[in-house]
Amino acid sequence: MTFYQKLLSSLLLVFLFSQLSFSQDKELDLLVDAMCVCITSDAIENENMESDEVEECFEDVMGQEMDQMETMFEDSSKTDEENDAYFQSEILPKMMTKLASTCPQVITFFMQAAQKEADEQADSLISIYELGIEYTESGKPDAAIEEFNKALQIEESKELYNLRGVAKINKGDFYAALSDFSRALELDPEYSVALGNQGFAKLQIGDFNNAITDIKRSLAMDSVNAKAYNNLGLAYIYTEQFDLAEQVLNIAIEQDSVYLDAWNNRGYNFMIQELYENSIADYKKALSIDSTYTNASFNIAFSYENLGYFEKAKNYYNLTLKYLADNPNVYNRRGLVNLELELHEEAIEDFQKAFEIDSTELTFLANQAFVLKDMEEFERSLEVYSQLIEKSPDNLDYIYQRGIAEYEAGLFTDALVDFSEILNVEKTNAEVYDYRARTHVNLENYQEAIDDYTKSIEIYNADPVVFKERGENYLKLDQTEKACSDFNKAKALDSEEVDELLAKHCKE
């Protein structure tokens, strides 16, 4: 409520609630006189009197402060609704009649003053509204939210709640955004823009089925909305309804042929189904629209990588890094491609760069250690594995990989310690028993090796290699009968590697 609206209401309240003590007509005359005295003064006629001076004038004439006028006179026998109804039906008509006949300048003044304040308020609202949109579009959601908060203090509207909700989405505050979209829809249940945005917010929190419901309702109200069709396509992808996703993404592209996200998401829909040639075509179309669109260049690279075209994949990862040089995941994927191309040092550099950018993601460091092990750079590999285990001491896979590196480096005693540590925790891993058995063999602990092979066979009894190797250890202990039994079991599992052993040691 503007100052002048509040002022008029306060004065009328004085009359309304003081009627028990004064004659109604006398009080009405007093109120009209007060208005006329203050409003028709020379200062205000020359538009020099400020609003606080007008307020002071009324307080002097009425002998009460404005706050007192609002609160100290009250008819406790009536409800607010009853008092308001009485005022509208009985008091206001008399007031307007007296003002019109005795001092019409008051009516004119209040109308002009209220209109002026309303215009100023509208100009302020437009300015705040436009600034909020500007902040949203420039990626400053907090500043945008602050402006929309100001605007909502002036006027509640479905548009403002929707815009503030969009800013909250951009901030990642999806639940708060949902609250704003819900408020916008309370004001107008048919507001399709807010309904579509509500669906998108639900999409972001994983509420896919309700997102689909909201977006479809939005499109039923406004079917020309490429963004909504794109978001519906994403929801269908996430719920593995790939045919429906393709259908609605086709519509999005038909409605907006340069809509990057729609091309990218249709490509993603193909890619997730391993239709990589189709996905590449869509991603390339997106790149033809915007050559700096890194989502498309990254996904082209990933698609080529899955097709085994590693040189092409590397080229597109290079293009992505041209515009996205601080993304560790791109370096990691290029590192994997370099590994496929047997460019080991380049792969190590990429994994190291990824880890420098994000030192919380130990996968990057683990990939580096794996490449070093693959290069038989065991000393360097073991240094990295030890670094990994220091950062994540309970990760059995890192301990296992270090054990393998130690085994391949001939550090059998160290390998034995690592394999044993794993088996103290994880007692049903046949592969670890196999490695520890082979480690015992290299340490000439043949009975311990046999024991580990036996545990491995108890877990999985269809590996001919394990039977062959246990049989060889029985031979070392001169237990030929048991050895031949294992060689025959390996042969029964289609092993050709035991033929010579059978011929030499197991003659009938």
N, C-alpha and C positions, 0 to 999 in steps of 0.2 A: 504494500500500500504506500502511495506517495505521501509526502508531508501534508499537502493540502487535503488529500482524501482523509488522512488520519485526523487532521485538525477539525474538519467538518464533522466527522464521526464523533469526535470527543465532545464537541459543543452540543451536538444533538443528544448525546448520552446524558449530559447534564440535565437537559430538559426532561428527558424520558424518565430518569430515575429520581428526579427531585419533585415530581408532581404530587407526592404525598404531603409535602410541606408547603407548597406554594400553589396559588391559583394557576391553572394551566395556561390561561390566556396571558396572565401577567408574566409568567416565566417565558412564554413564547415571545412576547414583546421585548423582554429584556435581552433575550438571545438574538433577536433580529437587530435590535439597536447595537449590540456589541459587534455583530458582524459588519453592520453598516459603518460604524465609527472607524473600525480598523481597516476595512477594505477600501473605503473611499478617502483615506487620508492622502494628503498631497504627495507624500513620499512614495506610496505604493502606486498612485496613479502615474507617477513619473518612472515607475519600474525600478526605483532605487532601493526599496525596502527589501531586506533579505528575509528568508523564511523564519529565522529565529526572532527577528524583530516583529514579524506578524504574530508569532506565538506569544511574545512578551506583551504585546498590545492586548491580546485576548485575555491573558492572565490578569492584567491590570484592571480591565473593564469588569471581568467576571469575579475578581477577587479570589481566584483559586489558581493553583498551578495545574498544568496540563495533566500530569500524572494523577493528581487528586480528582480532576474532572472525570477521569476514566474509572477510578477505583473506589472512591469514598462514598458515592451515592449508589445504592443498590437496593432494588426491591427483592428481598429474599423470598417473597412468596411466589415469585414467578421464575420460570425457567428461562434460559437464554433464548430458546426458540419462541416462547410466548412473548417475551419482551420485544424481540425482533419483529414478530408478526404485528404486534400492537403499533410499533413505530411505523412500519410500512403502511398500515391501513389507516391509522388515525393521525399520527403526528406529522409525518412527512408531507402529506397533502396540505395541511394547514400551514406548515412552515413555508412551502413553496408559494402558496397564495399570498402570504404576508410579504415575503421577499419581493415577489413580482410587483406588488402594489406600492410598497414603501421604499425599496432599495434594490432595484433590479441589477444594479452594478455588481452586487455580491454574486448573483448567479453567473453573470458574465465572467467575473473575475475567476471564480472557482473553475468554471469550464475551461477558460483559457490557460489557467495555471496548471490544471490537471493534464490538459492536452500537451502543454509544453514539457512537463515532467515525463509524460508517457512517451513523447517523441525522443527526449533525451535518453530515456531508458531503452527505447527500441534501438536507437543508434548505438548505445553501449552494448546491447545484446548482440547486434549484428557484428560489431567489431570483435567482441569476445568469441563469437561463433566462428568467424573467419580465421581468427588467430589460432583457435583450437584445431581447425581443419589443416591449417598450414603446418602446425607442429606435428600433427599425425602424419601428414604426407612426407615430412622431412625426417621422420624416424625419431621423434622426441615425444614418446608416449606420456611420460610423467608431466611434461609441460602442457601437453594437450589435455590431459585429465584435469589439471589445475584450472585451465580456462573453462572447460565444460562445467566444472563445479561452480565457478562464478556465474556462468550463464543460467544454471539450474536454480540458483538462488533468486534470480530475477524472474524466471519463467520456467515452469515444468512443461516439457513437450516430449513427444515420442521421438522426434528427430534428435534432440539433445541426448536423451538416454541412449539411443542407438549409437550416436557418434562417440559418446564416452565409452560405451561397450566395445566399440572397435579399437579405441585407444588402449583399452585394458587387454584386449587380445594381443595387440602389438607388444605389449609389455610382458605377455605370458601369464597374465593373471586371469585365467579362463573362468574360474568360478565367480569372481567379481563381475566379469563381463556378462555371464549368464544372468546375474541379478539385474543388471541394467537392461538387457534385452527383455527380460520378464516384465520389468516395469513399463517399458515401451509398449509391450503387447497388452498390458492392462489398460493403457490409455487408448489403444486401438488394436483389437484382436486381429484385424485384417491387414496389419502393417507388414507387408511381405518382406521388406528389406530387413527388418529386425528379426523376423522369423527365419530368414535364410542365414543371417549372422548367428542367431542362436544355434542353428544346426551346425554351423562351422565350429563354434565354440565347443559343442558336444563332441564333435569329431576329434578335437584336440585333446579331450580328456578320455578318449577311448569309448565313449558312449555311442557306438556306431549305429545301432539300430534306431535309437531315438533321433540321432542326427539325420538319418535317412528320412524318417517321418517328417521332421521339421522342414527339411529342404524340399521335399516333394510337395508339402502344403504350400510352401512359398512359391514354388513354380506353378502350382495350380492357380494362384492369384496373378502371377506375372511370369508368363512362359518365355519372355524374351530377356533372359538373364544368363549370359555365358558363364559368369562367375559361379552362380548357383549350380549350373549343370556340371561345372568342373569339380566343385566340392562334393556333389552327389557321386560323381565318378570315383573320387578318392574313397568315399565311404563304401562304395561297392567293392573297390579293390581290397580294402581292409577286411571286408567280410567275405572275400574270395568269391564274389559274384562277378567274375571277369567279363562275361558276355554283356551283362547289364552295364558294367563300367564302360566298356567300349562303346555301347550305344549312346550313352549320355555324353561321353567325351566327344563323340562325333558331332553331336548337336552343339556342344560348346564351341567346337572349331567352326561349324557352319555359321554360327552366329557371330563369331569373332575370329577371322582367319589368321590374325596375328597375335592371338592370345598365347603367350609363351607357356604359361603353366599348363594349359590344356594340352598342347603338343607334348610337353614334357611328361605329363601324367598319363597320356595315352601310350607314350613310349614305355613308361614304367609298367603299365598294365601288360604290355607285350613282354617286357623283360622278365617280370616275375613269373611269367608262364614259360620262360626260356625260349621265347620267339625273338631271338636276338636280331635277326635281319630286319624284322618289322620295327623293332624298337630303335635300331640305328637310323632307319629312314625317318622316323618321327623326330628323333633328337637332332638330326641334321637339318630338318625343316626349322626347328626352333633356333638353331644356330644361324640359319640363313636370315632369320628375322633380327637376331641380336647376337653378334659374334662374340660378345663378352659374357654370354649366359652360361655360367659355370656349371649349373645343374645339368645342362644338356651335354657339355663337353665331357664332364666326369662320367656320365652314364653311357656315352658312346664308348669311352675308354673301357669301362667295365664290361660292356657288351662284347667288344672286340676281345677282351681278355678271356671271356668265357667261351668264345669261339676259337680260341687258340691263336688269334692273330696278334701276337705280342708286340711286334714293331708298331702296328697301327695303334694298339692300345697305349703304348708308351708315348706316341706322338700326341694323343689327345690328353693324356695326363700332363704332358708338358704344357699344352695349351691351357689347361685348367690352372696350373700353377702360375701361369703368366698373370692371371687376374686374382688368384687366390693363394698367394705365396705363404700364408701363415696357417694353412690347414694341414694338420698332421696326418689325417686319413688319406689325403691325396699322395703325400710322400710315401706312406706305408704301402699303398696299392702300387705305386710306381716301383717301389722296392721289390714287391712280389713279382712284378713283370720282369724287372732286371734279373731276378733270380731265375726265372724261366728262360731268359735269354743267356744265362750263364755269365752275366756281367756282375760277378760277385762283389767286387769292390764298390761298384755303383749302388748295388742293392744295400750294402752295409751303410754307405753314406746316406741313403734315403731313410733307412730305419733310424739311424742316429739323429738325423734332422727331425724326424717325426717325434722322437723321444725328447729332444731339446725343446720342442714347442709344447709338448704335453708329457711331463715327466711322471704323471699319475697313471699313464697307460703302459703297463709293463709288457704288453704284447709286442710293442715296437722293439723293446730291448730283447725280448725272447726271440724275435725274428732275426735280429742281428746275431745272437749267439748261435742260432741254428745254421745260418749261412757260414759262419766261421768254422763250425764243426764240419759242415759239408765240404769246406775247403781244406779240411784237415789242419786248420790253424788251431790246434787243440789248446795251446797255452792261452791265446787270446779268447777262445771260446769259453774256457773254464773261468777266466776272469769275469766275463760277462754273466755267466751262470751264477757265480758266487755273489755278484752284485744283485742279481735278481732274488736269490735266496735270502740275502740280507734284508731286502725290502719286503719280501713275502715268505717268511720262514716256514709257513704251513702249506705252501704250495707243493704238493707231491710231484706234480708234473715237472716243475723246474728241477727238483732233486733227481728225478728219474733221468731227465735229459742230461744233467751233469754227470750222472753215473755212466750213461752211455758214452759221453765224451771221454770220461776217465778210462773206461774200458778200451775204447778205440785208441787212446793215447798210450795204452799199456800200463796205466796206473791202477793195477788190479786191486791193490789193498784199499785205495780210496774208493774205487767203484763198489767194492764189497760193502763198505760202510754205508754208502748212499742207498744201494739196493736193499740192504737190511733195514734201514730206517723206514723205507717205504713199506716193506712187508710187515713191519711191526704194527703198522696202522691198517694197511689194506692187504688182507690175507687171501684174497680171492683173485689176484691178478696173475694169470698164467704167464704172461709175457715177462713180468719182472722176475718170476721164479726161473724162467729160461735164462735170462741174462745173468742172474746170480749164479745159476748152475755153471754157465760157461766161464764166469769169473773164477769159480772154485776150480774148474778144470785147469785154467792157466796158473793157478796157485798150487796145482797138483793135490787138491783136496777132493779126491775122486769119490769117496763115500758121501761127502757133503753135496757134491754135484748130483749124485744119484738121488739123494733125498729130495733135492729141489726139483729135479726132473719128475720124480714121482708125484710130488704135490701139484706140479703143472698138469700132469696127465689126469689126476683126480678132478681137476677143474675142467679140462678140455682134452678129450681122449681121441681126437681125430687129426692130430698133427703128426705126419710121418717123420718129420725132421726131429722132433723131440724123442720119439722111440729110437730112431737111429743113433742120436747122440747119447742117450742113456745106455744103449747097447754097447757103444764104444767104451764107455766108462766101466761097464761090467767086464769088458775084455781086459782093461788095465788092472783090474783086481782079480783076473783069472777066473771069472765067473762066466764061463763060455756058454753054459746052458741058458742062463738068464739073458746073455747077450743075444744068442740066436733067437730066443723067443721075441725079443724086441725087434730084431731085424725082420723077422717074419711078419710081425704086426705092421711094420713100416711098409713092407712089400704089399700087404693086403690093402693098404691105403694108397696104392698105386705109386709108391716110390721106386724109382729106378736106381737111386743112388746106393741102395743096399745090395745090389746084385753081386758086386765083387766081394763084399764082406760075407755074404751068404756062401759064395763059392769057396772062399778061403777058410772060413771058420766053422761052417755049419754043414759039413758033408754028412750024409746019412751013414 
